[in-house]
Amino acid sequence: MRTEQARSVSRRQKIMESALDVFARRGYRDAAMDEIADAAETSKGGVYFHFPSKQAIFLALLERMANLLQGRAEAAMAAEPDLVAKFDAALLVVIRTFAAHRPLARLFLVEALGAGREFNQRMLEIHADFAGLIERHLDEVVALGVIPPLDTHIAGKAWFGALNEVVTAWVLADDPGDLEQQYPALRTFLLRSVGITISEGSREVGG
């Protein structure tokens, strides 16, 4: 029984990986279940056994990326005792995760936007989850007097939006370069936006 379950999980993962490749090459709208089945070296029925539709595969891939990002960000923050260092750790791990999964990042940030209204609500929820994570941590930092009071709800959305724009531009670039090289400038901009001045590698609160 366990062997069969393991095989089923392995087949499902292979279908998802193959679908990711097809979506990356063809785009969500032009991708077909036949192509996904061929790429996964299985029958169309084999694909439908695991996923009832192309939409279901796409959503599963989006959920994978969202869970990967949020899980790694929360773990990185939990490992840092310093409040500002939590921001650094979370930002860096998110950038590194995107950098290591460029096709999935493209799916998450670009393809999902044009995939149709069936995905719009879920993407809004995912975006809100990430902005909410930032907002909650900013609330904690404000409450402890580390930074001046501010509208953390707006700040959370702005931080997520800035990160989203930087990574999206990298995903769409013909010659993207190393995404991690953009971390220092993005980090400085985000921290300064909430009143933390970066000076010669040190952290100073205030202007």
Secondary structure, DSSP 4 states (H G I P E B T S, - for coil): -HHHHHHHHHHHHHHHHHHHHHHHHH-TTT--HHHHHHHTTS-HHHHHHH-SSHHHHHHHHHHHHHHHHHHHHHHHHHT--SHHHHHHHHHHHHHHHHHHTHHHHHHHHTGGGGS-HHHHHHHHHHHHHHHHHHHHHHHHHHHTTSS----HHHHHHHHHHHHHHHHHHHHH-SS---GGGGHHHHHHHHHHHTTEEEETTEEEE--
